[in-house]
Amino acid sequence: MAALLLSSLLLLLSSLLLLPSASLVAASCSSETFSKNRVYTTCNDLPHLSSSLHFTYDSTTGTLSLAFVSTPGSSSGWVAWAINPTATGMIGSQALIAFKQPSGSMGVKTYNVSGYGPIEESAISYKTSDLAAELGSDGKIQMFANVVVGKGVTTLNQVWQVGGSVTNGVPDQHDLQSDNKASMGKLDLVKGVSTGSSGAAPSNNKKNVHGILNAVSWGILIPLGAIIARYVKVFEVADPAWFYMHVSCQLVGYAIGVAGWATGLNLGKESKGITYTTHRSIGIAIFALATLQLFALFLRPNKDHKFRFFWNVYHHMVGYSVIVLGAINIFRGLTILQSEDKWRTAYIAVICVLVGIAIILEAITWMVVLKRRRGSKKTYSNGHNVQQPFGV
Ligand SMILES: *[C@@H]1O[C@H](CO)[C@@H](O)[C@H](O)[C@H]1NC(C)=O
């Protein structure tokens, strides 16, 4: 039994740990190629939204010739690059937005973005020419433009963005994830470098670590520990081994979970201005309830004590709450991460395996218990020593 549990745990752990590496492939702007012999002297991988900017600045004519490359939320979405002559954010930016026009072909329109509401095509404060866009088979949009930014300009405030949909020829609002809010910075036309905004979002790496720690702890170890307590203890040979297995599984789970919780608090501190209230509150509740369980271990009345029944009810209720809240929060976290579907699928698979193990063991347990009851009726009439699955 223990071997079965251990091997399934290892299987789950390895499947979960192997996944993140695939999603962390570094992009490099220098491998980007363009049609119509377009070439640019400089390219920058922008720090957010997997975008790149390719440009040539002719300081004598004051013309910035550029290509902006990014992946819209969907094939019918949009990508935008803008200069903000007066501020650093979106408001006031002079934007170029590329998307599939109502005519069916890709095109670029200009927008003077003056508010947060729906945007309207308009003239911008820079002269533009050669506006064009192409949708690649890889889902990326390449947007091309010549923008007269002025002679002898050294730095510009740039803003970029992507969106998932366009309605009646008007780009719809973009997501409000941390990456969407941090996608701005300085563009140095002389040195040819882009710098991110000071409010840069925490790296994906940190978020992945946070996700993995918490998924392994609250998502796998804690439920596994509950499974051990509920089912393994039915077997008399496993008494009191089940107790030590249960306690060590939960202690390891709790330790990893506290580490995961701490990374979460740290992410919250780093993402200034962004709070995922529900995810945060559930996380704090899980931590509090799990800590309560830890204390319950020390306050456990003796097996024969009259309060032991109430302690058991309380211990089970708090424990199951932690497991349910853990699962809910892992799904919320996956949504916040905008993680690829394979992560969600992997976690759903983990839940299915755990529930599957629980159902099989539940059946075995009842068979064992019923058999024992029948046996115990014959042998000892009082049968008070028989283990029950609910272990009161
Ligand atoms: C852009 O909008 C602002 C605010 O409405 C306005 O003051 C400015 O003149 C506009 N710029 C252009 C080029 O239309």
The ligand as a Gaussian input file, in Angstrom:
#p B3LYP/6-31G(d) Opt

LIG

0 1
 C       -4.833000      64.358000     -28.805000
 O       -5.801000      64.489000     -27.769000
 C       -5.515000      65.531000     -26.854000
 C       -6.555000      65.459000     -25.746000
 O       -7.863000      65.291000     -26.244000
 C       -5.516000      66.876000     -27.578000
 O       -5.205000      67.915000     -26.669000
 C       -4.456000      66.822000     -28.698000
 O       -4.489000      68.030000     -29.432000
 C       -4.715000      65.645000     -29.610000
 N       -3.620000      65.553000     -30.566000
 C       -3.827000      65.436000     -31.886000
 C       -2.630000      65.338000     -32.745000
 O       -4.938000      65.437000     -32.377000

